[in-house]
Amino acid sequence: MEQKSVNVMWNNYLSSINENEAETKKCYTSWHFCDNEEDANSLSELVRIGTKRATASLYLSYEYENEEPPKVGNLSVIIDWSGTAICVIETMKIDFVRYKDVSEEFAATEGEGDKSLDYWRRAHWSYFSREMEAMGKTPSEDMLVICEKFQVVYSK
């Protein structure tokens, strides 16, 4: 069940752009970062304060879950691990690149750790490896990564 705070945040966002839930054509997803409470909460806070302006995901995960990959213009309510709404983001740019080709610029925009490509590779290799294992796959330097840049369009 969706947290009440998600619906409240979405309606507050719509109100801020002079729209309402009954008449808008906009839609959203709500989700949290990572697969554990500590990271989900710290990363959502980095988004809220403007340090984290990008995220990376495995293309294969969307295929595996039979879901559409993110697209420019998508709106998302970012939540913490407990499901509390933190902010609304809009996807501004999508690039599909191999893991080994993720750039230093993207790693810095993602805003995690020391913002270096080395940190990005270590943290994401660990996370992507867990995802691949759950799908019965083996991670590789050639796995396709969706590099998504976004901006916060509403926060409380």
N, C-alpha and C positions, 0 to 999 in steps of 0.2 A: 504494500500500500504506500502510495506516495505521501511523503511528509506534507503536512499542511503548509509548512514554510515554503515549499517549492511552488505551490499554487499561489500563495500570497506574493512571492517574489515575482512570478510570471505576470500576475495582474498589476503589480506595481510598475514593472517594466512597461507593460502595454500602456498604462496610464501616463507614464513619462513621455511616451511618443504619441499621445492623444488617440490611442486605440483602446478597444475593450475586448474581452474574451469572446463575447457573443458575435461580434462583427469582424474580428480580425481574420486575415488569411494566413497569419504567421502561425507556425507551430514550433515545438521545441522537444528536445530530449533532456533528461536529467541524468547525471552520472557523476561518479567520483574518479579520481586518479588512482592508479596502482591497485595492488591486491592486498593491502594491509592498512590498518588504522593509522599508524604513525605517518606513513608516506601520504596517504589520502588527505589527512588533515593538514600536514605541512605544505603539500603542493597546492591545495585549494587556497591556503593563506597567501602563498607566493603569487597566485593569480590575483587575488583580491587587492594586494598592495602594488601590483603592476610589475613585479620582477619576472614572473613567468608569463610569457606571451606566445608560447608554442607548446605543442605536445606531439609525441610520436607514438604510432601504433603499428601493429603488424597487419599488413594487407590480408595475410592468410587467416587471421582471426575473424575478419568480416566474412570471408568465404565460408569458413568453418561454421560460423553462427548463422549463416544465410541472411546477413544484414548488409544494408547499403553502406559503403564507406562514406566518410564525411565529405561534404561538398562546400564550396564557397557559398556563403550566405546562411549556412545552418546556424540556428540559435540553440544554445544549450544552457540549462541551469546547472551550474557546478554545485555539487553538494559535498559535505564532509562525510566521513565514514558512517556517522549516525544518520545521515540523510537530511541534515539541515542545510537549507539553501544558503550559499555564500555569495553568488553573483550570477549574472547572465553574460555569456560571451557570444560573439559572432565570429564564425570562421571567415578569415580574410584571404587565405592562400593555402593551396594544397599542392604538395609535390610528392611524387612517388619515386623513391630512390632505394637503391640497395643499401643495406646496413653499412657496408664498408665505404659508401660514398656520401654519408651524412657529413655536412660541412661544419667547420668550426663556428661559422656565423649562426647556423641553426642551433647548435649546442648552446651557444651563448644566449640566444633568444629564448630557449627553453628555460633558462634561468635556474637550473638546479645545481646543487653543490658549489664548486668553484667556477662553474659556467664554462669549463674547458671541454674540448672534444674528448680528451682522455677520460674525464669523469663521466661524460655522457655515455661513452662506449662501455665502460665498466658497469654502470648502473643499468643501462638498457640491455646489455647482454644478459645480465642476471634475470631481469624481468622477462625479456623475450624468451629466454631459455625455459623458464617455468611455463609460459604460455604454450610454447612448442611442445614441451613434454606432455602437457595436458591433452594436446591434440594427437599425440603419438608420433610427433615429428622431431627431427633433429635440427637445431639452429645452425645457420651458416652465415658467412660474411655476405652472401648473395641474397639473403632473405629480403623481401620487399617491405620497405618501411613507408608509412604514410606520414609525411612531415606536414603538420597542420599549424599554421600561424593564425592567431586570433586576437581579438581585442575585447576588453570588458566594455559592455554597453550599458550595464546597470549593476550597481551593488548597493547594499544597505548602508 
